[in-house]
């Protein structure tokens, strides 16, 4: 067994409780409000996400290069469930970021969560290199 026991994705935000509720609803996960006053976790589908309070956090802007995307979440969705996943995300407070081609089916759709972190709903993890 390795020394590292687990890896946790941590997103900084002003309101960790609100952001944890968003991701718990979107991923159909469980919110864990442990005894840490400035941190909330969500467990979903074998993964754990953590949300840490940072009152000075400034969300990245996408796709502007002057405030480049440093990290984002790729959430896998079956192709036939993409429209339903999009409705759920937007209904929970996600904001569409990539609206240049709204005609017809798309395999990747990009949003920001309520705190401004970018994430994508996608049918596959296959993608090319970042060019922007």
Protein Blocks (a to p, Z undefined) as FASTA:
>chain_A
ZZblbdcdddddfblmlmmmmmmmmnopaddddfbfkbccddeehiacdddddfkbccdd
dfbfklccfbdcdddddfklmmmmmmmmmmnopacfblmbmgcjdfbdcdddfkopacdd
dfbfbdcddfZZ
